């Protein structure tokens, strides 16, 4: 495989090389890559902006993460934040910190995944920055989206008796990470090593190539449902639901028997001797949507596929609890991913 040193292109040559044939598809994308700033015209709609920073060794491990998958994931997790506001992602800017061990071809792979995600979700790459790095690969993506003012959903709108729903299933991404880490330990530099991933493809996909739940946002819109609060499950349901309750000044009851868990997740949790409920509550990186709706919409919500009723909002003085399968109440704690925790 050809290897081109990044230094042979320079910063602006590299940017041009990676972005020269990007075509803008959004009418609101007035000016993209190539100027001091991008220009976005959103008319009467509200602009939504979110940023995620990913650091090698903290958020991803290139021993088992293909660069194309990393590019895809880096984009999608930003889209997910916009969908969690009930908005539509439209543009991203991409900033990279690159060490000398990466070639132009490596970055082409990364951009290949990035661009694939943008094509699938209808998002434009409109700019960014690159710089040298002494600490590995650093990725910072800012996503710009829009939403109608009256349809923006915040974390602070949950009300007493609201129902709590979650899309998809939980814990699979975390078990995928545990599987990859196990195989990395076994690998330990053995070039002939073949990892054991048979029958576990779903877990790997959830970790390496997650999807943002655009379909759920569209489904709710089609049925005229605007959630009272919403958040994407990035840090774990326990942590993210507590964010909603804290900002809404509310309590909650979450029912263990209702938590959606995929069969592969359950099997892998047993293999690792982990409690599958703990995995589902605290694993993180699922990028599902957790949201609340008024109680009177219960029948309407029952007709929708791809979502699961998992609990309800209570008065703040009642606290936040997990109701176990045998009816006991356990205080819900924020035990999900904390990027600033001591390692």
TACORBEL-V293789 format. One line per field, one symbol per residue. phi: phi as a letter, one per 20 degrees, with the letter a starting at -180 (. if undefined). A space follows every 10 residues. Layout:
BEGIN
phi->???
END
This chain:
BEGIN
phi->.fcdfgffdm gfffgffecf dfdedeffef cdfpcfbfdc ddleeeedcc ccdddfnddb cffcdfffff fffgffffgg ffffemdcfc ccdcdcdcef fedgfgfffg fffgffffff emdeedrqbc bfcecneccc cdddccbfgf dfddeddfcg mgedccelcc nfffffffff ffffffglnf fefdfedgmc ffffffeebf ceegffffff ffdmddgeba beedeoggff ffgffffelb dbcddgfeff cfgfffffff geldffffff fdfnmfledd bdcfgfegff ffeeenccfc rbecfffemd ceeffenedd ffcedffcfd ffe
END
